[in-house]
Amino acid sequence: MNCFKSFFFTATFSCVLKAYSLPEVKLITSKPEILEVTGAYSPGIPGFESTRPTVVLPPQKTFSQFGGLTADNSFTIDEQKKLKEEKNKSVLIKNSVNLFTPRPICGASSHQNTLNCFDLNKNGLFLQSYPIPGAVSSTPVFFDNYWLIGTTKGYLLKTQANPDNKYLPQLGKENSSLWGNFSRKYMNLFRLKTIYKDSDNTQIKTDSQNIIQLALDGTPGLKWVYTNSAKFIGTPIVTNNSVFVLSDSGYIQSFDWNTGKLSWAVRLAPDLNLKLTSNSLKMYNNQLIVGNDLGMILFLNPTNGHILWSWQLPEASDSQREANQLPAGSDKFSGIIAAPLLLDNGIVVSNAESMTQFISTGIKSSVWSYPAGSVAEAKLWQSNIIIGSSNGYVISLNKTDGSLNWKTKIAINMSPIMSLFITKSNLILAALSNGEIFMINPQNGKIMAQTQSIGEVNGEFFPGYDSSEACISFSQNGFRCFNAKAK
């Protein structure tokens, strides 16, 4: 071929192709990443689009997190789809098929007396804001087609879910009195003065039930309202027609799920000035397990609140503190903050500062101890216990004897790990208090990827849908969901 018969550049390029062969093109293998796939943020002023608040308010940090129809809820997405299909068969005009089944979750708002709800199954789509008496202080719970919501003003609300409106709580226009200048007066209609007893004595109510009934009649979505002198905290448990919930005054309380009547109340902290900030509440083998601020784990009879037995977590020794970079001296924060990890033959529980133990519920004693405190619930991976310590380490221990497999420091400033999550691909996600998320190989503790800070996080990871594997609340009144990409 004569290269000069064609246009100069074309001819020259053709000749080059003849003279030299181009190198083989190889695809570069992608590196491990933590992908943010969903971001739900508190909406701005009504009438405006959603905004991303930039101010982090440390006093807002609680163990309240977004809750509702998460992926692990007993009301599954398949059951929800089936109900929708059956309802569609009974109507003359068929509804169009919605590819997304709405799964609302609700949580804190940056606005006063407001509950925000988003669709977890549709990229965190903002659904609605609702008026409530105070700010959200306990994790909203969806159970048996009702929502249970605790607030900073000491109100515990049970309200119906609306199947015709994405199963959102029925707290609409009829509750608008909770917004505006007269909200405090309206909330006082529900205020009861209750005398608590640690025995079987019934509560004493001094206000007229008729006034409360009139208020409930004006708010048809509300099933019942209970008022407390302190805010409700943590994640309530609903089982066997009973509600169990913690308050920051140091009480655990039990209510009748159907009527809202107080069944019993037990004080966990002896100091009246001590404010409980715990998420340590689980049901295990028909026993309530709850931790207190003194580092003691209590096993209660759920029927009457009587203490069946208890266990005091010890503090780390001086030599253990030095070897594991723990604070010197006695624990300043010996309280049990994190929920215990439930296993077949016992529980793994940590105090906040210096000690983790496996407690056998059979022999009612500890089997092994490891000198690391935690405010995050431990996780089980294969035959290993994964701990996120209060001084910034992710630790893997042998489940049987508590021996150390590996230990990885992820926090430069030794800030606490707030939550752990095991992904479907068997990777560990660990969230620091400042919102940095780390992906860790559970076999060797190697850090595979990390994100930038998303702001102060609240509570534990909760499961999302599809690529939104792990979601976590943060103190700008929203949540984010992540996907762990191994390669």
The 8 nearest C-alpha neighbors of each residue, nearest first, counted from 0:
[[1, 2, 4, 14, 3, 13, 10, 17],
 [2, 0, 3, 4, 5, 10, 14, 13],
 [1, 3, 10, 4, 0, 14, 11, 5],
 [2, 4, 5, 1, 10, 7, 6, 11],
 [5, 3, 2, 1, 6, 10, 7, 0],
 [6, 4, 10, 3, 7, 2, 9, 1],
 [5, 7, 9, 10, 8, 4, 3, 11],
 [6, 8, 10, 9, 11, 5, 3, 2],
 [9, 7, 11, 10, 6, 12, 5, 13],
 [8, 10, 12, 6, 11, 7, 13, 5],
 [11, 9, 2, 13, 7, 5, 8, 12],
 [10, 12, 8, 14, 13, 9, 7, 15],
 [13, 11, 15, 9, 14, 10, 8, 16],
 [14, 12, 10, 16, 15, 11, 9, 17],
 [13, 15, 17, 11, 16, 12, 18, 2],
 [14, 16, 18, 12, 17, 13, 19, 11],
 [17, 15, 13, 14, 19, 18, 20, 12],
 [18, 16, 14, 15, 19, 13, 20, 12],
 [17, 19, 15, 16, 14, 20, 13, 12],
 [18, 20, 16, 15, 17, 21, 14, 22],
 [19, 21, 16, 22, 18, 17, 15, 23],
 [20, 22, 19, 23, 16, 24, 15, 18],
 [23, 21, 24, 20, 25, 19, 16, 26],
 [22, 24, 25, 21, 20, 26, 19, 27],
 [23, 25, 22, 26, 21, 27, 20, 28],
 [26, 24, 23, 27, 28, 22, 21, 29],
 [27, 25, 28, 24, 29, 23, 30, 22],
 [26, 28, 29, 25, 30, 24, 486, 23],
 [29, 27, 26, 30, 486, 25, 31, 485],
 [30, 28, 486, 27, 31, 32, 26, 485],
 [29, 31, 486, 32, 28, 485, 484, 448],
 [32, 30, 486, 485, 484, 448, 447, 29],
 [33, 31, 484, 448, 34, 483, 30, 485],
 [32, 34, 483, 482, 484, 481, 448, 449],
 [33, 35, 482, 481, 36, 32, 483, 484],
 [34, 36, 481, 37, 480, 482, 33, 479],
 [35, 37, 481, 480, 34, 467, 482, 38],
 [38, 36, 480, 122, 479, 35, 123, 39],
 [37, 39, 479, 123, 478, 40, 480, 36],
 [40, 38, 123, 478, 477, 479, 37, 124],
 [41, 39, 477, 51, 42, 38, 476, 50],
 [40, 42, 476, 477, 108, 49, 43, 109],
 [43, 41, 49, 50, 40, 48, 44, 45],
 [42, 44, 49, 50, 47, 45, 48, 41],
 [43, 45, 47, 46, 42, 48, 49, 110],
 [46, 44, 47, 43, 42, 48, 49, 128],
 [45, 47, 44, 48, 43, 49, 42, 50],
 [48, 46, 45, 44, 43, 49, 42, 50],
 [47, 49, 43, 50, 42, 46, 44, 45],
 [50, 48, 42, 43, 41, 47, 40, 51],
 [49, 51, 43, 42, 52, 48, 41, 40],
 [50, 52, 40, 53, 41, 49, 475, 42],
 [53, 51, 54, 475, 50, 41, 40, 55],
 [52, 54, 51, 55, 475, 454, 50, 56],
 [53, 55, 52, 56, 475, 454, 474, 51],
 [56, 54, 475, 57, 474, 53, 454, 455],
 [55, 57, 58, 59, 54, 474, 60, 475],
 [56, 58, 59, 60, 55, 474, 455, 61],
 [59, 57, 60, 56, 61, 55, 474, 455],
 [60, 58, 57, 56, 61, 474, 55, 475],
 [59, 61, 58, 57, 474, 457, 62, 56],
 [62, 60, 63, 457, 59, 136, 458, 276],
 [61, 63, 458, 233, 457, 64, 278, 232],
 [64, 62, 137, 138, 61, 136, 233, 458],
 [63, 65, 138, 458, 472, 457, 106, 62],
 [64, 66, 106, 105, 138, 104, 472, 139],
 [67, 65, 139, 104, 138, 105, 140, 64],
 [66, 68, 104, 141, 140, 69, 139, 105],
 [69, 67, 102, 72, 103, 104, 141, 70],
 [68, 70, 72, 71, 67, 463, 462, 66],
 [69, 71, 463, 462, 72, 464, 68, 75],
 [70, 72, 69, 73, 462, 75, 68, 461],
 [73, 71, 74, 69, 68, 70, 75, 67],
 [72, 74, 75, 71, 142, 68, 70, 143],
 [75, 73, 72, 78, 76, 79, 68, 142],
 [76, 74, 78, 77, 73, 72, 79, 70],
 [75, 77, 79, 78, 80, 74, 100, 102],
 [78, 76, 80, 75, 79, 81, 74, 82],
 [79, 77, 81, 75, 80, 76, 82, 74],
 [78, 80, 76, 82, 77, 81, 83, 75],
 [81, 79, 83, 77, 78, 82, 76, 84],
 [80, 82, 78, 84, 83, 79, 77, 85],
 [83, 81, 85, 79, 84, 80, 86, 78],
 [82, 84, 80, 86, 81, 85, 87, 79],
 [85, 83, 87, 81, 86, 82, 80, 88],
 [86, 84, 82, 88, 87, 83, 81, 89],
 [85, 87, 83, 88, 89, 84, 82, 90],
 [86, 88, 84, 85, 89, 90, 93, 83],
 [89, 87, 85, 86, 90, 84, 93, 91],
 [88, 90, 86, 87, 91, 85, 93, 92],
 [91, 89, 92, 87, 88, 93, 86, 94],
 [92, 90, 93, 89, 88, 87, 94, 86],
 [93, 91, 90, 94, 87, 89, 88, 95],
 [94, 92, 87, 91, 90, 95, 88, 89],
 [95, 93, 96, 92, 87, 90, 97, 91],
 [94, 96, 97, 93, 87, 92, 98, 84],
 [95, 97, 98, 94, 93, 99, 84, 87],
 [98, 96, 99, 95, 100, 94, 101, 80],
 [97, 99, 96, 100, 95, 101, 121, 80],
 [100, 98, 97, 101, 121, 120, 96, 102],
 [99, 101, 102, 98, 97, 80, 120, 76],
 [102, 100, 165, 118, 120, 99, 103, 121],
 [101, 103, 68, 118, 120, 119, 100, 104],
 [104, 102, 118, 117, 68, 119, 101, 116],
 [103, 105, 67, 66, 116, 117, 68, 65],
 [106, 104, 116, 65, 115, 66, 67, 117],
 [107, 105, 65, 115, 114, 64, 135, 116],
 [106, 108, 135, 476, 114, 115, 134, 109],
 [109, 107, 476, 110, 115, 114, 113, 41],
 [108, 110, 476, 41, 111, 107, 475, 113],
 [111, 109, 108, 113, 112, 134, 114, 107],
 [110, 112, 113, 134, 109, 133, 108, 178],
 [113, 111, 133, 131, 134, 132, 130, 110],
 [112, 114, 130, 111, 129, 131, 108, 110],
 [113, 115, 129, 128, 107, 108, 106, 130],
 [116, 114, 128, 105, 106, 108, 127, 107],
 [115, 117, 105, 127, 104, 126, 103, 128],
 [118, 116, 125, 126, 124, 103, 123, 104],
 [119, 117, 103, 124, 123, 102, 120, 121],
 [118, 120, 123, 102, 121, 103, 117, 122],
 [121, 119, 118, 102, 464, 101, 122, 99],
 [122, 120, 118, 119, 123, 124, 99, 101],
 [121, 123, 37, 124, 120, 119, 118, 38],
 [122, 124, 39, 119, 118, 117, 121, 37],
 [125, 123, 118, 117, 122, 121, 126, 39],
 [126, 124, 117, 123, 127, 116, 118, 39],
 [127, 125, 117, 116, 124, 118, 128, 115],
 [126, 128, 116, 115, 125, 129, 117, 114],
 [127, 129, 115, 114, 116, 113, 130, 126],
 [128, 130, 114, 113, 170, 171, 131, 115],
 [131, 129, 113, 177, 112, 178, 175, 114],
 [130, 132, 112, 113, 133, 177, 129, 114],
 [133, 131, 112, 177, 186, 152, 150, 154],
 [132, 134, 112, 152, 150, 151, 131, 135],
 [135, 133, 150, 112, 151, 136, 113, 107],
 [134, 136, 150, 107, 137, 149, 151, 106],
 [135, 137, 150, 63, 151, 232, 149, 231],
 [138, 136, 232, 63, 233, 149, 231, 234],
 [137, 139, 63, 234, 64, 66, 65, 233],
 [140, 138, 148, 66, 147, 67, 137, 105],
 [139, 141, 147, 67, 146, 66, 138, 142],
 [142, 140, 146, 67, 145, 68, 147, 144],
 [143, 141, 145, 144, 140, 146, 237, 74],
 [142, 144, 145, 141, 74, 146, 160, 73],
 [145, 143, 160, 142, 159, 141, 146, 166],
 [146, 144, 159, 160, 142, 143, 158, 141],
 [145, 147, 141, 158, 140, 157, 159, 168],
 [146, 148, 157, 140, 156, 139, 141, 158],
 [147, 149, 139, 156, 155, 146, 137, 157],
 [150, 148, 155, 137, 231, 154, 136, 135],
 [151, 149, 135, 136, 134, 154, 152, 133],
 [150, 152, 230, 136, 134, 153, 133, 135],
 [153, 151, 133, 150, 230, 154, 132, 229],
 [152, 154, 230, 227, 229, 151, 226, 150],
 [155, 153, 226, 150, 149, 225, 152, 227],
 [154, 156, 149, 225, 224, 148, 226, 150],
 [157, 155, 224, 148, 147, 223, 158, 154],
 [156, 158, 147, 222, 223, 146, 221, 224],
 [159, 157, 221, 146, 222, 220, 145, 156],
 [158, 160, 145, 220, 169, 168, 146, 144],
 [159, 161, 168, 166, 145, 167, 144, 169],
 [160, 162, 166, 164, 163, 167, 169, 168],
 [163, 161, 166, 164, 165, 160, 167, 144],
 [164, 162, 161, 165, 166, 167, 160, 83],
 [163, 165, 161, 162, 166, 167, 160, 168],
 [164, 166, 167, 101, 162, 163, 161, 103],
 [167, 165, 162, 161, 160, 164, 168, 163],
 [166, 168, 160, 165, 161, 164, 169, 103],
 [169, 167, 160, 170, 159, 161, 158, 146],
 [170, 168, 220, 159, 160, 171, 161, 158],
 [171, 169, 168, 129, 174, 220, 130, 172],
 [170, 172, 173, 174, 169, 129, 175, 130],
 [171, 173, 175, 174, 170, 176, 129, 130],
 [172, 174, 171, 218, 175, 217, 170, 176],
 [175, 173, 172, 176, 171, 170, 177, 218],
 [174, 176, 172, 177, 178, 173, 130, 171],
 [177, 175, 178, 174, 182, 185, 181, 179],
 [176, 178, 182, 175, 130, 174, 131, 132],
 [179, 177, 176, 182, 175, 130, 112, 180],
 [178, 180, 181, 182, 177, 176, 175, 183],
 [179, 181, 182, 178, 183, 176, 184, 177],
 [182, 180, 184, 183, 179, 185, 176, 178],
 [181, 183, 177, 185, 178, 184, 176, 179],
 [184, 182, 186, 185, 181, 187, 177, 180],
 [185, 183, 187, 181, 182, 186, 188, 180],
 [184, 186, 182, 183, 187, 188, 181, 176],
 [187, 185, 183, 188, 184, 189, 182, 132],
 [186, 188, 190, 184, 189, 185, 183, 191],
 [189, 187, 186, 185, 190, 211, 210, 214],
 [190, 188, 187, 211, 186, 191, 226, 224],
 [189, 191, 187, 188, 226, 192, 186, 206],
 [192, 190, 206, 226, 193, 189, 204, 205],
 [191, 193, 204, 205, 190, 194, 206, 203],
 [192, 194, 204, 203, 191, 202, 195, 205],
 [193, 195, 203, 202, 196, 192, 204, 201],
 [196, 194, 202, 193, 264, 197, 203, 263],
 [195, 197, 198, 200, 194, 264, 199, 202],
 [198, 196, 265, 264, 195, 199, 266, 263],
 [199, 197, 196, 200, 263, 264, 265, 303],
 [198, 200, 201, 197, 263, 196, 303, 262],
 [201, 199, 198, 196, 202, 197, 263, 195],
 [200, 202, 199, 203, 196, 262, 263, 261],
 [201, 203, 194, 193, 195, 204, 200, 261],
 [204, 202, 193, 194, 205, 201, 192, 195],
 [205, 203, 193, 192, 206, 191, 202, 194],
 [204, 206, 192, 203, 207, 191, 193, 208],
 [207, 205, 204, 191, 208, 192, 190, 210],
 [206, 208, 209, 210, 205, 211, 204, 191],
 [207, 209, 211, 210, 212, 206, 213, 204],
 [208, 210, 212, 207, 211, 213, 214, 206],
 [211, 209, 213, 212, 208, 207, 214, 188],
 [210, 212, 214, 208, 213, 209, 189, 188],
 [211, 213, 215, 209, 214, 210, 216, 208],
 [214, 212, 216, 210, 211, 215, 209, 217],
 [213, 215, 211, 217, 212, 216, 210, 218],
 [216, 214, 212, 218, 217, 213, 211, 221],
 [217, 215, 213, 218, 214, 219, 212, 221],
 [216, 218, 214, 215, 219, 213, 173, 174],
 [217, 219, 215, 216, 173, 220, 221, 174],
 [220, 218, 221, 216, 217, 215, 222, 173],
 [219, 221, 169, 159, 158, 218, 170, 222],
 [222, 220, 158, 219, 223, 218, 157, 215],
 [221, 223, 158, 157, 220, 159, 224, 215],
 [222, 224, 157, 221, 259, 156, 258, 225],
 [225, 223, 156, 155, 157, 226, 154, 259],
 [224, 226, 155, 154, 259, 156, 223, 227],
 [227, 225, 154, 153, 190, 191, 155, 224],
 [226, 228, 153, 229, 154, 225, 230, 191],
 [227, 229, 153, 226, 230, 152, 248, 192],
 [230, 228, 153, 227, 248, 247, 246, 231],
 [229, 231, 153, 151, 246, 152, 150, 247],
 [230, 232, 246, 149, 137, 245, 136, 150],
 [233, 231, 137, 246, 136, 245, 247, 230],
 [232, 234, 278, 137, 62, 63, 138, 277],
 [233, 235, 138, 137, 278, 236, 232, 244],
 [236, 234, 244, 243, 233, 237, 242, 140],
 [235, 237, 243, 242, 238, 244, 234, 281],
 [238, 236, 242, 241, 243, 235, 240, 239],
 [237, 239, 241, 240, 236, 242, 243, 256],
 [238, 240, 241, 237, 242, 256, 255, 301],
 [241, 239, 256, 238, 255, 257, 237, 242],
 [240, 242, 256, 255, 238, 239, 254, 237],
 [241, 243, 237, 254, 253, 256, 236, 255],
 [244, 242, 253, 236, 235, 252, 237, 241],
 [243, 245, 235, 252, 251, 242, 236, 253],
 [246, 244, 251, 232, 250, 231, 252, 233],
 [247, 245, 231, 232, 248, 250, 230, 249],
 [246, 248, 275, 274, 249, 230, 276, 229],
 [249, 247, 274, 246, 250, 229, 275, 273],
 [248, 250, 268, 275, 267, 247, 266, 246],
 [251, 249, 266, 246, 265, 267, 245, 248],
 [250, 252, 245, 265, 244, 264, 246, 266],
 [253, 251, 264, 244, 243, 263, 250, 245],
 [252, 254, 243, 262, 263, 242, 261, 264],
 [255, 253, 261, 242, 262, 260, 259, 241],
 [254, 256, 241, 259, 260, 257, 258, 240],
 [257, 255, 241, 240, 242, 259, 258, 254],
 [258, 256, 255, 259, 240, 241, 222, 260],
 [257, 259, 260, 255, 256, 223, 222, 254],
 [260, 258, 255, 254, 256, 223, 257, 261],
 [261, 259, 255, 254, 258, 262, 225, 256],
 [260, 262, 254, 263, 253, 259, 255, 202],
 [263, 261, 254, 253, 260, 255, 264, 303],
 [264, 262, 253, 261, 252, 303, 304, 265],
 [263, 265, 252, 251, 197, 253, 250, 195],
 [266, 264, 197, 251, 250, 267, 304, 252],
 [265, 267, 250, 249, 268, 251, 264, 197],
 [266, 268, 249, 250, 291, 265, 269, 251],
 [267, 269, 249, 270, 266, 291, 292, 273],
 [270, 268, 271, 267, 266, 273, 249, 272],
 [271, 269, 273, 272, 268, 249, 274, 248],
 [270, 272, 273, 269, 248, 268, 274, 249],
 [273, 271, 270, 274, 248, 269, 268, 249],
 [272, 274, 270, 271, 275, 268, 248, 249],
 [275, 273, 247, 248, 272, 249, 276, 271],
 [274, 276, 247, 249, 277, 248, 273, 292],
 [277, 275, 247, 274, 336, 278, 232, 62],
 [276, 278, 336, 279, 275, 233, 337, 62],
 [277, 279, 233, 337, 338, 336, 280, 62],
 [338, 278, 280, 337, 289, 277, 290, 336],
 [279, 281, 289, 288, 338, 278, 290, 282],
 [282, 280, 288, 287, 283, 289, 279, 338],
 [281, 283, 287, 286, 288, 285, 284, 280],
 [282, 284, 286, 285, 287, 281, 288, 341],
 [285, 283, 286, 282, 287, 360, 343, 288],
 [286, 284, 283, 282, 287, 301, 300, 299],
 [287, 285, 283, 284, 300, 299, 282, 298],
 [286, 288, 282, 299, 298, 301, 281, 283],
 [289, 287, 298, 281, 280, 297, 282, 286],
 [288, 290, 280, 297, 279, 296, 287, 281],
 [291, 289, 296, 335, 279, 295, 297, 294],
 [290, 292, 293, 295, 335, 334, 294, 267],
 [334, 291, 293, 294, 335, 275, 333, 268],
 [294, 292, 334, 291, 295, 333, 268, 335],
 [295, 293, 334, 333, 335, 292, 312, 350],
 [294, 296, 311, 293, 291, 310, 290, 312],
 [295, 297, 290, 310, 309, 289, 311, 291],
 [298, 296, 309, 289, 288, 290, 299, 308],
 [297, 299, 288, 308, 287, 307, 306, 309],
 [300, 298, 306, 287, 307, 304, 305, 286],
 [299, 301, 304, 305, 302, 286, 303, 307],
 [302, 300, 304, 303, 287, 299, 286, 285],
 [303, 301, 300, 304, 305, 262, 263, 253],
 [302, 304, 305, 301, 300, 263, 199, 262],
 [305, 303, 300, 299, 301, 302, 265, 306],
 [304, 306, 300, 299, 303, 307, 301, 265],
 [305, 307, 299, 308, 298, 304, 300, 297],
 [308, 306, 299, 298, 305, 300, 309, 297],
 [309, 307, 298, 306, 297, 310, 299, 363],
 [310, 308, 297, 296, 298, 311, 295, 307],
 [309, 311, 296, 295, 312, 297, 308, 364],
 [310, 312, 295, 294, 313, 296, 309, 293],
 [311, 313, 294, 295, 310, 314, 350, 354],
 [314, 312, 311, 315, 354, 294, 353, 350],
 [313, 315, 353, 354, 316, 330, 312, 329],
 [314, 316, 353, 370, 319, 354, 320, 313],
 [315, 317, 319, 318, 320, 314, 370, 321],
 [318, 316, 320, 319, 321, 315, 327, 328],
 [317, 319, 321, 320, 316, 322, 315, 323],
 [320, 318, 316, 322, 317, 321, 315, 323],
 [321, 319, 325, 317, 323, 318, 322, 324],
 [320, 322, 318, 324, 319, 323, 317, 325],
 [321, 323, 319, 320, 324, 318, 325, 317],
 [322, 324, 320, 325, 321, 319, 370, 371],
 [325, 323, 321, 320, 322, 326, 390, 319],
 [324, 326, 320, 323, 327, 321, 353, 390],
 [327, 325, 320, 328, 324, 330, 352, 353],
 [328, 326, 325, 320, 329, 317, 321, 330],
 [329, 327, 330, 326, 317, 320, 331, 316],
 [328, 330, 331, 327, 314, 326, 315, 316],
 [331, 329, 332, 333, 352, 328, 314, 353],
 [330, 332, 333, 329, 352, 328, 334, 326],
 [333, 331, 330, 334, 351, 352, 350, 292],
 [332, 334, 294, 350, 330, 351, 293, 352],
 [292, 335, 333, 294, 293, 350, 332, 351],
 [336, 334, 350, 290, 294, 291, 351, 292],
 [335, 337, 277, 374, 279, 278, 334, 351],
 [338, 336, 374, 279, 375, 376, 278, 335],
 [337, 279, 339, 376, 278, 280, 340, 336],
 [340, 338, 348, 347, 376, 341, 346, 337],
 [339, 341, 347, 346, 377, 376, 342, 348],
 [340, 342, 346, 339, 345, 347, 343, 283],
 [343, 341, 345, 346, 344, 340, 347, 379],
 [344, 342, 345, 341, 346, 360, 359, 284],
 [345, 343, 342, 359, 360, 361, 346, 341],
 [344, 346, 359, 360, 342, 358, 343, 341],
 [345, 347, 341, 358, 340, 342, 357, 339],
 [348, 346, 357, 340, 339, 356, 358, 341],
 [347, 349, 339, 356, 355, 346, 357, 340],
 [350, 348, 355, 372, 373, 354, 335, 351],
 [349, 351, 335, 372, 333, 334, 354, 352],
 [350, 352, 372, 373, 374, 333, 334, 332],
 [353, 351, 372, 350, 332, 333, 389, 330],
 [352, 354, 372, 371, 370, 315, 314, 350],
 [355, 353, 370, 371, 372, 349, 350, 369],
 [356, 354, 349, 369, 348, 368, 371, 372],
 [357, 355, 368, 348, 347, 367, 358, 365],
 [356, 358, 347, 367, 365, 366, 346, 359],
 [359, 357, 365, 346, 345, 364, 366, 356],
 [358, 360, 345, 361, 363, 364, 362, 365],
 [359, 361, 363, 345, 362, 358, 344, 364],
 [362, 360, 359, 363, 344, 345, 364, 358],
 [361, 363, 364, 359, 360, 365, 358, 366],
 [364, 362, 360, 359, 361, 358, 365, 310],
 [363, 365, 358, 362, 359, 366, 360, 310],
 [364, 366, 358, 357, 367, 359, 356, 363],
 [367, 365, 357, 358, 359, 364, 368, 356],
 [366, 368, 357, 401, 365, 356, 400, 369],
 [369, 367, 356, 355, 401, 357, 370, 354],
 [368, 370, 355, 371, 354, 356, 401, 367],
 [371, 369, 354, 353, 315, 355, 319, 368],
 [372, 370, 353, 354, 355, 388, 369, 373],
 [373, 371, 353, 352, 354, 351, 350, 388],
 [372, 374, 388, 389, 351, 375, 349, 387],
 [373, 375, 337, 336, 351, 417, 389, 376],
 [376, 374, 418, 417, 337, 373, 387, 377],
 [375, 377, 337, 338, 339, 340, 378, 418],
 [376, 378, 386, 385, 340, 375, 384, 387],
 [379, 377, 385, 384, 380, 376, 340, 386],
 [378, 380, 384, 383, 385, 381, 377, 382],
 [381, 379, 383, 382, 384, 378, 385, 421],
 [380, 382, 383, 379, 384, 398, 425, 441],
 [383, 381, 398, 380, 397, 384, 379, 399],
 [384, 382, 397, 398, 380, 396, 381, 379],
 [383, 385, 379, 396, 398, 395, 378, 397],
 [386, 384, 395, 378, 377, 394, 379, 383],
 [387, 385, 377, 394, 393, 388, 395, 384],
 [388, 386, 393, 416, 392, 373, 375, 394],
 [389, 387, 373, 392, 390, 372, 391, 371],
 [388, 390, 415, 373, 372, 391, 416, 352],
 [391, 389, 413, 415, 388, 414, 392, 325],
 [390, 392, 410, 413, 415, 414, 388, 416],
 [393, 391, 408, 388, 407, 409, 387, 390],
 [392, 394, 387, 407, 386, 406, 388, 408],
 [393, 395, 406, 386, 385, 405, 392, 387],
 [394, 396, 385, 404, 405, 384, 403, 383],
 [397, 395, 403, 384, 401, 404, 402, 383],
 [396, 398, 401, 383, 402, 399, 400, 384],
 [397, 399, 383, 382, 384, 401, 400, 396],
 [400, 398, 397, 401, 382, 402, 383, 367],
 [399, 401, 402, 397, 398, 367, 366, 396],
 [402, 400, 397, 396, 367, 398, 399, 403],
 [401, 403, 397, 396, 400, 404, 398, 369],
 [402, 404, 396, 405, 395, 397, 401, 406],
 [405, 403, 395, 396, 402, 397, 406, 394],
 [406, 404, 395, 403, 394, 444, 443, 407],
 [405, 407, 394, 393, 395, 444, 392, 408],
 [408, 406, 393, 392, 444, 409, 394, 405],
 [407, 409, 392, 391, 410, 393, 406, 411],
 [408, 410, 391, 392, 407, 411, 393, 437],
 [411, 409, 391, 413, 412, 414, 408, 392],
 [410, 412, 413, 409, 408, 414, 391, 390],
 [411, 413, 410, 414, 391, 390, 409, 415],
 [414, 412, 390, 391, 410, 411, 415, 389],
 [413, 415, 391, 390, 412, 410, 432, 389],
 [416, 414, 389, 391, 390, 432, 417, 431],
 [415, 417, 431, 387, 391, 430, 418, 389],
 [416, 418, 375, 431, 432, 430, 415, 374],
 [417, 419, 375, 459, 430, 429, 416, 460],
 [420, 418, 429, 428, 430, 387, 375, 460],
 [419, 421, 428, 427, 422, 460, 429, 418],
 [422, 420, 427, 426, 425, 428, 423, 419],
 [423, 421, 425, 426, 424, 420, 427, 468],
 [424, 422, 425, 421, 426, 468, 483, 427],
 [423, 425, 422, 426, 483, 485, 421, 484],
 [426, 424, 422, 423, 421, 427, 441, 380],
 [425, 427, 422, 421, 440, 424, 439, 441],
 [426, 428, 421, 439, 438, 420, 441, 429],
 [427, 429, 438, 420, 437, 419, 439, 421],
 [428, 430, 419, 437, 436, 418, 427, 420],
 [431, 429, 436, 418, 417, 435, 416, 434],
 [432, 430, 416, 434, 435, 433, 417, 415],
 [431, 433, 434, 417, 455, 456, 415, 416],
 [434, 432, 455, 454, 431, 435, 452, 456],
 [435, 433, 452, 453, 454, 431, 455, 432],
 [434, 436, 452, 431, 451, 450, 430, 433],
 [435, 437, 430, 450, 449, 429, 434, 431],
 [438, 436, 449, 429, 428, 448, 439, 430],
 [437, 439, 428, 448, 447, 427, 446, 449],
 [440, 438, 446, 427, 447, 445, 444, 441],
 [439, 441, 444, 445, 442, 426, 443, 427],
 [442, 440, 444, 443, 439, 426, 427, 425],
 [443, 441, 440, 444, 445, 405, 404, 439],
 [442, 444, 445, 441, 440, 405, 404, 439],
 [445, 443, 440, 441, 439, 407, 405, 442],
 [444, 446, 440, 439, 443, 447, 407, 441],
 [447, 445, 439, 448, 438, 444, 440, 437],
 [446, 448, 438, 439, 445, 31, 440, 449],
 [449, 447, 438, 32, 437, 446, 31, 33],
 [448, 450, 437, 436, 438, 33, 435, 451],
 [451, 449, 436, 435, 452, 437, 33, 448],
 [450, 452, 435, 453, 449, 436, 434, 454],
 [451, 453, 435, 434, 454, 433, 450, 436],
 [452, 454, 434, 451, 435, 455, 433, 473],
 [455, 453, 434, 433, 452, 456, 473, 55],
 [454, 456, 433, 434, 474, 473, 432, 457],
 [455, 457, 473, 434, 472, 432, 474, 454],
 [458, 456, 473, 472, 62, 64, 61, 60],
 [457, 459, 62, 64, 63, 472, 456, 460],
 [458, 460, 418, 461, 471, 457, 417, 375],
 [459, 461, 471, 470, 469, 418, 420, 419],
 [460, 462, 470, 469, 471, 459, 463, 69],
 [463, 461, 469, 70, 468, 470, 69, 71],
 [462, 464, 467, 468, 70, 469, 69, 470],
 [463, 465, 467, 120, 466, 468, 70, 462],
 [464, 466, 467, 468, 463, 120, 482, 70],
 [465, 467, 468, 482, 464, 36, 481, 463],
 [468, 466, 463, 464, 480, 481, 465, 482],
 [469, 467, 463, 482, 466, 462, 481, 464],
 [468, 470, 462, 481, 480, 461, 467, 463],
 [471, 469, 480, 461, 460, 479, 462, 463],
 [470, 472, 460, 478, 479, 461, 459, 480],
 [473, 471, 478, 457, 64, 456, 477, 65],
 [474, 472, 456, 457, 455, 475, 478, 477],
 [473, 475, 476, 455, 456, 60, 55, 457],
 [474, 476, 473, 477, 55, 52, 54, 53],
 [477, 475, 474, 108, 107, 41, 109, 473],
 [478, 476, 40, 39, 41, 475, 472, 473],
 [477, 479, 472, 39, 471, 473, 38, 470],
 [478, 480, 38, 470, 37, 471, 39, 472],
 [479, 481, 470, 37, 467, 469, 36, 35],
 [482, 480, 35, 469, 34, 467, 36, 468],
 [481, 483, 34, 468, 467, 466, 33, 484],
 [482, 484, 33, 485, 32, 34, 481, 438],
 [483, 485, 32, 31, 486, 33, 482, 34],
 [484, 486, 31, 483, 32, 30, 447, 424],
 [485, 31, 30, 29, 484, 32, 28, 483]]
